[in-house]
Amino acid sequence: MARRYRYIDFEDRKRIARLWPVGTPAQVIAEEIGTDLATISRELRRGYPGKDGRNKRPAYNPVIAQKAVDAGIARRGRKRGTGPGVAV
């Protein structure tokens, strides 16, 4: 199967925020969103607010993750030919 590279958006981050705290494995989240497991792992680190959730899993906050992505884009810019509406 060919790999699909894409950026995850805020809707995907909200989906991660719903699935992760209830114990859904990262691999299942990756399959549901349609991305690689490594992308989900990086995303979970990006959205970590510095504390654990109720079930002792690291918490995930989609707003923190989105702010981190926006700050990175502002710092280095978005690559040409990427972003919403661009076919990959």
Secondary structure per residue as TSV (DSSP state, phi and psi in degrees):
chain	resnum	aa	ss	phi	psi
A	1	M	-	360.0	132.6
A	2	A	-	-73.8	143.1
A	3	R	-	-76.5	142.8
A	4	R	-	-111.0	120.8
A	5	Y	-	-99.9	129.6
A	6	R	-	-159.7	156.6
A	7	Y	-	-82.4	143.7
A	8	I	-	-89.8	147.0
A	9	D	-	-106.0	-177.2
A	10	F	H	-64.3	-33.4
A	11	E	H	-62.8	-41.0
A	12	D	H	-63.3	-40.3
A	13	R	H	-64.2	-38.5
A	14	K	H	-66.0	-36.0
A	15	R	H	-65.0	-42.0
A	16	I	H	-59.8	-42.9
A	17	A	H	-63.3	-28.9
A	18	R	H	-79.5	-38.9
A	19	L	H	-82.5	-39.4
A	20	W	G	-62.5	-47.1
A	21	P	G	-66.3	-21.7
A	22	V	G	-89.7	6.6
A	23	G	T	96.8	10.3
A	24	T	-	-67.3	127.4
A	25	P	-	-63.6	149.6
A	26	A	H	-59.1	-35.4
A	27	Q	H	-62.7	-40.6
A	28	V	H	-67.7	-39.6
A	29	I	H	-62.2	-43.3
A	30	A	H	-60.5	-43.6
A	31	E	H	-65.1	-40.2
A	32	E	H	-66.8	-39.9
A	33	I	H	-79.1	-26.1
A	34	G	T	89.6	38.6
A	35	T	S	-137.3	179.0
A	36	D	-	-81.3	153.4
A	37	L	H	-58.1	-39.1
A	38	A	H	-60.8	-35.5
A	39	T	H	-63.8	-42.8
A	40	I	H	-66.4	-41.5
A	41	S	H	-60.6	-45.0
A	42	R	H	-63.8	-39.5
A	43	E	H	-64.6	-40.1
A	44	L	H	-64.6	-37.6
A	45	R	H	-68.5	-39.1
A	46	R	H	-63.8	-35.6
A	47	G	T	-98.2	15.5
A	48	Y	-	-76.0	119.9
A	49	P	-	-84.9	3.4
A	50	G	S	96.1	13.3
A	51	K	S	-148.4	162.3
A	52	D	B	-90.3	153.4
A	53	G	-	-78.0	-173.7
A	54	R	T	-63.2	-32.9
A	55	N	T	-96.7	22.8
A	56	K	S	68.7	7.7
A	57	R	S	-83.5	150.6
A	58	P	B	-57.9	134.0
A	59	A	-	-70.5	161.4
A	60	Y	-	-136.2	131.1
A	61	N	-	-123.5	113.8
A	62	P	H	-65.7	-27.2
A	63	V	H	-69.5	-42.8
A	64	I	H	-62.1	-42.8
A	65	A	H	-63.1	-43.1
A	66	Q	H	-65.6	-39.4
A	67	K	H	-63.7	-38.2
A	68	A	H	-64.8	-41.9
A	69	V	H	-65.0	-46.3
A	70	D	H	-61.0	-39.7
A	71	A	H	-65.4	-39.8
A	72	G	H	-64.5	-40.9
A	73	I	H	-65.8	-41.1
A	74	A	H	-64.7	-36.3
A	75	R	H	-71.9	-43.2
A	76	R	H	-116.0	-11.3
A	77	G	-	85.3	156.9
A	78	R	-	-87.4	140.9
A	79	K	-	-65.7	143.3
A	80	R	T	-62.3	140.6
A	81	G	T	84.4	9.0
A	82	T	-	-122.6	163.7
A	83	G	S	119.0	-178.4
A	84	P	T	-59.4	135.0
A	85	G	T	85.1	-0.2
A	86	V	-	-101.7	124.2
A	87	A	-	-71.6	138.3
A	88	V	-	-102.3	360.0
